[in-house]
């Protein structure tokens, strides 16, 4: 049996976003324990020429809402990018999760064969939905998600891969 | 049309591993330009209690060879984890790519419904192949791959997301 496009996109984003929301709670608790203002995280980065933590998380949410929308052939809502706190990032994650529930699973399922057009800098690029999801969208999503995780890890937040993976569906003791 | 299990696993690993091999070339060139021994990268990490760069890349290769093997129901070869240089990591990536070519695509395709058993610390866990690939194997793969990338980024290597994504199959100007 092949893989469902919906499970490969929406279900993945849902699990990972919920896991990251819990990671944000750990980051907030870490700031409280060490008596620093958690908004400090928002501008942290590993290098000066790298996007800061806050932007990484905003992009993660954008990927999660835009990718299944493109696969379904519908227009995703535009988020304003005005978050300045971790609580606001958590709210953006929740808005993204709420939006994902409104998408038509059948339309997403037909997205593997759809021609997807995406802006890439000043240009537009196109590719088949399956290539878009597997070789562009998912690597992009994980790139920003892991980098956001790595920035928190670098900041000393006590998190590990189990936090990152979240609740793996269907896993059970063997 | 749903997604091919082979494209969602082997094809993804192939593109990302080739891209990372080119990133290792950039890391080697960076070391040469700045006159430091490139083996220094091998023990770099973002935190003391984090796996170092070399191990991150070894695990990336292990994921790439073990995941499709489990999906296909065959035993993957064991690599020795004795690499101490970036050239040896490049060779490990090539060995992984060579091995992926030997796998039976049809057997992998049937893997979505296979019950997969994996070691997790001292325990064993099981789950259906589709859940294993989408919610465990791919997040794990990207977790270590992006962290390896982030360590090089932190080390000052001039790389960007385009290097990370590599050659996206079927992408064309729109």
Interface residues (C-beta under 8 A of the other chain):
Chain A: X1 X2 X3 X4 X5 X7 X8 X11 X12 X15 X16 X46 X47 X50 X109 X110 X112 X113 X117 X123 X124 X125 X126 X127 X128 X130 X131 X133 X134 X135 X136 X138 X139 X140 X142 X143 X146 X147 X149 X150 X153 X154 X156 X161 X164 X165 X168 X169 X170 X171 X172 X173 X174
Chain B: X1 X2 X3 X4 X5 X7 X8 X11 X12 X15 X16 X46 X47 X50 X109 X110 X112 X113 X117 X123 X124 X125 X126 X127 X128 X130 X131 X133 X134 X135 X136 X138 X139 X140 X142 X143 X146 X147 X149 X150 X153 X154 X156 X161 X164 X165 X168 X169 X170 X171 X172 X173 X174
